[in-house]
């Protein structure tokens, strides 16, 4: 397929800058938000019958004028059906420092730690033109956190050595205390990161640290919803995919077969395989939660349609046409035009039907992006 086939007009106001919430204006004029993870709107796409649902049903099964919310997804699954979540943990990757001598403000985005002992980190810097090998960056006027640029890796990429002499755990604690939630650029260009973003941009089951962006669809699951799902007898399995920034990189080729995804580190345990495979062999539905989870499970699924243990990296790029080997249900958010996430969505739900769903989402002013509304796709 071609890149231009995933182009559509997304009104700027439909990009969610905050998670689902109710807003209140206090007496002093300030705005207070009460967040509700599972209260985003939900659209349901049935890929075989070609039906799209957006509204709650009445007692006779007819559409009402009330939109479905994320909690309504429980109505589409039965006891024994199993959900696969991504339990990666986001760390506060965006820091702001000043350049030695010039005091120029520099954004440093932490990507991954390269060497614990030497305090080496792979980072992105902005504006990159001001940062050269040998430059020093200061991150806290009153503290000792200093970094030296020791290598150029890409046009914006640098290797930093943090000059901080203390035990590693203390160093990471001090470093992360200086950081902000790594919200996507399309959010921070419109409003600054806020303290509550570090909680909102983290799933309730986050466990294994390493992600520099959240597995967005997993953010919709609240403790109350998970308990409700548990009571209904749904199965839960967890895989780890450390989400990177590759999904946000613009695709620069028209022919999608020539695009190369950045690799993400992932792990699928024997425990997760057993939960998923037992459910599948028993004839239950398997639902991947989010594109990152789908990419991981498709990396590790065998020719027999069962999930295999895996520890390593994946650069799997999913776009139509593609036959999914494991899941027969997928939950995603609504994403930006020409994004790899939209392409993976279209690969599962079918290009034409997903385009129809996206048109409907714009018409009904659903929210797009990592804090936006959700799309459940079913194989029926």
C-alpha positions in Angstrom: 0.0 0.0 0.0 1.0 3.6 -0.4 1.5 6.3 2.3 -0.9 8.7 0.7 -3.7 6.2 1.2 -3.6 7.0 4.9 -3.9 10.7 4.6 -7.0 12.4 5.9 -7.9 15.8 7.4 -7.8 15.7 11.2 -9.2 18.9 12.8 -6.7 20.2 15.4 -9.3 20.4 18.1 -9.9 16.6 17.9 -6.4 15.8 19.2 -6.8 15.1 22.9 -4.5 17.1 25.1 -5.7 15.5 28.3 -7.1 12.1 29.3 -10.9 11.7 29.7 -12.0 14.0 32.5 -14.6 16.3 34.0 -13.4 19.9 34.4 -14.5 22.3 37.1 -13.8 25.9 37.5 -12.8 26.9 41.1 -13.8 30.2 42.7 -10.3 31.6 42.0 -10.8 30.9 38.3 -8.4 27.9 38.1 -9.5 24.7 36.4 -9.6 21.4 38.2 -9.8 18.1 36.3 -11.1 14.8 37.6 -9.7 12.0 35.4 -11.6 8.9 34.5 -9.5 6.4 32.6 -12.3 4.2 31.4 -14.7 6.9 30.4 -13.4 7.6 26.9 -15.8 6.9 24.1 -15.7 3.5 22.4 -16.4 2.6 18.8 -16.8 -1.1 17.8 -16.0 -2.4 14.4 -17.0 -5.9 13.2 -14.7 -6.8 10.4 -16.7 -9.7 8.9 -20.2 -8.3 9.1 -18.8 -4.8 8.2 -20.8 -3.2 11.0 -19.7 -0.2 13.0 -21.3 0.6 16.4 -21.0 3.9 18.3 -24.1 4.1 20.5 -25.5 2.2 23.4 -28.5 -0.1 22.7 -31.9 0.0 24.4 -33.8 -3.0 25.6 -35.0 -3.8 22.1 -31.4 -3.7 20.7 -31.9 -0.4 18.9 -29.4 2.5 19.0 -30.0 5.2 21.6 -28.5 8.7 21.4 -26.0 7.9 24.1 -22.4 7.1 23.1 -20.7 3.9 24.3 -17.9 4.3 26.8 -14.8 2.2 27.2 -16.5 0.1 30.0 -19.0 -1.2 27.4 -16.3 -3.4 25.8 -17.1 -6.0 28.5 -20.4 -6.6 26.7 -18.5 -8.0 23.7 -16.6 -10.7 25.5 -17.5 -14.0 27.2 -16.0 -15.9 30.2 -12.6 -17.3 29.3 -11.8 -14.7 26.7 -8.3 -13.4 27.3 -6.8 -9.9 27.0 -3.1 -9.3 26.4 -1.7 -6.2 28.0 1.7 -4.3 27.8 3.1 -3.9 31.3 6.0 -1.6 30.3 6.7 1.3 32.6 7.3 4.8 31.4 10.1 6.8 32.9 10.2 10.7 33.0 12.4 11.0 29.9 12.1 14.7 29.0 14.6 16.9 30.8 15.6 20.6 30.3 19.1 21.7 30.9 21.3 24.7 30.1 24.5 24.7 28.0 27.7 25.6 29.6 28.9 29.3 29.1 25.9 30.3 26.8 23.1 29.3 29.2 21.1 28.3 26.1 18.1 26.1 27.1 18.3 22.6 25.8 15.7 19.8 25.8 17.2 16.4 26.5 15.1 13.4 25.8 16.4 10.2 27.4 16.1 7.1 25.2 18.0 4.4 26.9 20.8 3.8 29.3 23.9 2.4 27.5 26.2 1.7 30.4 25.3 1.9 34.1 28.9 2.1 35.4 29.9 4.9 33.1 26.5 6.7 33.3 26.2 6.7 29.5 22.8 7.5 27.9 21.5 7.6 24.4 19.5 10.8 24.1 17.9 13.3 21.6 18.7 17.0 22.0 16.8 20.1 20.8 18.0 22.4 19.3 20.6 19.9 18.1 22.6 22.5 16.1 23.8 24.0 19.4 25.1 20.8 20.9 28.6 19.4 20.0 31.0 16.9 21.3 32.6 18.2 24.5 29.8 20.5 25.5 28.5 20.3 29.0 24.9 20.5 30.1 23.7 21.5 33.6 20.3 20.3 34.7 19.8 21.8 38.2 21.2 25.1 39.3 21.3 24.0 42.9 22.3 20.4 42.2 25.3 18.5 40.9 23.6 16.9 37.8 26.0 17.6 34.9 26.4 15.8 31.6 29.1 15.9 28.9 28.4 15.2 25.2 30.8 12.4 24.1 29.4 11.4 20.7 27.0 12.3 17.9 24.8 9.4 16.9 22.2 10.9 14.5 21.3 14.5 13.4 19.5 14.9 16.8 21.0 12.0 18.7 23.8 12.3 21.2 25.6 10.1 23.8 25.8 11.8 27.2 28.0 10.9 30.1 26.5 12.0 33.4 29.1 13.3 35.8 27.5 12.2 39.0 29.4 10.1 41.5 27.1 8.0 43.7 25.4 4.6 43.7 23.5 3.8 40.5 20.1 3.7 42.1 20.6 7.1 43.7 21.8 8.5 40.4 18.7 7.3 38.5 16.4 8.6 41.3 18.0 12.0 41.1 18.0 12.0 37.3 14.3 11.0 37.0 13.4 13.6 39.6 14.5 16.2 37.1 12.4 14.8 34.3 8.9 15.2 33.0 6.3 12.8 31.6 7.4 12.1 28.0 4.2 13.3 26.3 4.2 13.3 22.5 5.3 16.4 20.8 1.8 17.1 19.5 0.7 17.6 23.1 3.7 19.5 24.6 3.7 21.9 21.6 0.2 22.9 22.8 0.6 22.8 26.6 3.4 22.0 29.1 3.6 18.7 30.9 2.0 18.8 34.3 2.8 16.8 37.5 -0.3 14.6 37.1 0.8 13.6 33.6 3.3 11.2 35.1 0.4 9.3 36.6 -2.0 9.7 33.7 0.7 8.6 31.2 1.3 5.4 33.1 -0.8 2.3 33.0 -2.2 1.0 36.3 -0.3 -2.3 35.8 3.1 -0.8 34.7 5.8 -3.0 36.0 9.0 -3.2 33.8 10.7 0.2 33.3 12.0 1.1 29.9 9.4 2.9 27.8 9.7 6.5 26.6 6.1 6.7 25.6 3.0 5.0 26.9 1.2 2.0 25.4 -1.7 4.3 24.8 -4.6 2.0 24.6 -3.6 0.3 27.9 -4.1 3.6 29.6 -7.9 3.2 29.4 -8.0 0.4 31.9 -8.9 1.5 35.4 -8.8 -0.7 38.6 -12.6 -0.7 38.7 -12.8 -1.9 35.1 -10.2 -4.6 35.6 -12.1 -5.8 38.7 -15.3 -6.0 36.6 -13.5 -8.0 33.9 -12.0 -10.3 36.5 -15.5 -11.0 38.0 -16.8 -11.8 34.5 -14.1 -14.5 34.1 -11.9 -12.8 31.5 -8.3 -13.9 31.4 -5.3 -11.5 31.7 -1.8 -12.0 30.2 1.0 -9.5 30.2 3.9 -9.0 27.8 6.5 -6.3 27.9 7.2 -3.9 25.0 9.4 -0.9 25.8 7.6 1.6 23.5 10.0 4.0 21.8 9.6 7.0 19.6 9.7 5.1 16.3 5.9 5.1 16.0 6.0 8.9 15.9 8.7 9.1 13.2 7.3 10.4 9.9 7.3 7.9 7.1 9.4 9.3 4.3 8.6 6.8 1.5 5.5 6.4 -0.5 5.9 2.7 -0.8 5.3 1.2 2.6 7.3 -1.9 1.9 10.4 0.3 2.0 9.8 1.8 5.5 11.9 0.5 8.3 10.6 0.6 11.9 12.9 1.4 14.8 13.4 -1.6 17.0 11.8 -1.9 20.4 12.9 -4.3 23.2 10.3 -6.9 24.2 9.8 -10.0 26.3 7.1 -12.6 26.3 7.3 -15.1 29.2 6.3 -18.7 29.5 3.5 -17.7 31.9 2.0 -15.4 29.3 2.2 -18.0 26.6 0.4 -20.6 28.8 -2.4 -18.2 29.6 -2.9 -17.1 26.0 -2.5 -20.5 24.4 -4.7 -22.4 26.9 -7.5 -19.8 26.1 -7.0 -20.1 22.4 -7.0 -23.9 22.3 -10.2 -23.8 24.3 -11.8 -21.7 21.6 -11.9 -18.4 23.5 -11.3 -15.0 22.0 -7.8 -13.5 22.3 -7.7 -9.6 22.4 -4.5 -7.7 22.0 -4.6 -4.4 23.8 -2.8 -1.8 21.7 -0.7 -1.8 18.6 2.5 -2.3 20.6 1.1 -5.5 22.1 -0.1 -6.7 18.6 3.4 -6.1 17.1 5.0 -8.1 19.9 2.6 -11.0 19.7 2.8 -11.1 16.0 6.6 -11.2 16.3 6.4 -14.2 18.6 3.5 -16.2 17.2 4.4 -19.6 15.7 3.1 -21.1 12.5 0.7 -23.2 14.6 -1.0 -19.9 15.8 0.3 -20.2 19.3 2.4 -17.7 21.2 6.0 -18.5 21.9 8.4 -17.3 24.5 10.6 -14.4 23.3 13.2 -12.1 24.6 14.9 -9.6 22.3 13.9 -6.9 19.9 11.2 -6.3 17.3 11.0 -3.9 14.3 7.8 -5.5 12.9 5.9 -3.0 10.8 2.3 -4.1 10.3 0.3 -2.6 7.4 -2.4 -3.9 5.0 -2.6 -6.5 3.7 -1.6 -8.6 6.7 -3.0 -11.8 8.3 -2.8 -11.8 12.1 -1.6 -15.1 13.4 -2.8 -14.9 17.0 -5.4 -12.3 18.1 -9.0 -12.2 16.8 -9.8 -9.0 18.6 -7.8 -5.8 18.9 -8.3 -2.5 20.8 -6.5 0.6 19.6 -6.9 4.4 19.9 -7.6 6.7 17.0 -4.4 8.0 15.6 -2.9 10.7 13.4 -2.9 10.5 9.6 -0.1 8.5 8.0 0.9 7.0 11.3 2.2 3.5 11.7 -0.5 2.9 14.4 -3.3 3.8 12.0 -1.8 1.4 9.4 -1.7 -1.5 11.9 -5.3 -0.7 12.8 -6.2 -0.9 9.1 -4.3 -4.2 8.7 -6.6 -5.8 11.4 -9.9 -4.2 10.7 -9.6 -3.9 6.9 -8.5 -0.8 5.1 -11.9 0.4 3.7 -13.8 -0.3 6.9 -11.2 1.4 9.1 -11.2 4.4 6.8 -15.0 4.5 7.3 -14.6 4.2 11.0 -12.1 7.1 11.0 -14.5 9.3 8.9 -17.2 8.5 11.5 -14.9 9.4 14.4 -14.2 12.8 12.9 -17.9 13.3 12.1 -18.8 12.6 15.8 -15.8 14.5 17.1 -14.1 11.6 18.8 -10.7 12.4 20.2 -7.5 11.2 18.6 -4.0 10.4 20.0 -2.6 8.8 23.1 -5.2 10.5 25.4 -8.0 10.0 22.9 -10.9 7.6 22.3 -10.8 3.9 21.6 -11.7 1.5 18.8 -12.5 -2.2 19.5 -12.2 -4.4 16.4 -13.8 -7.9 16.4 -13.5 -10.8 14.1 -17.2 -11.4 13.6 
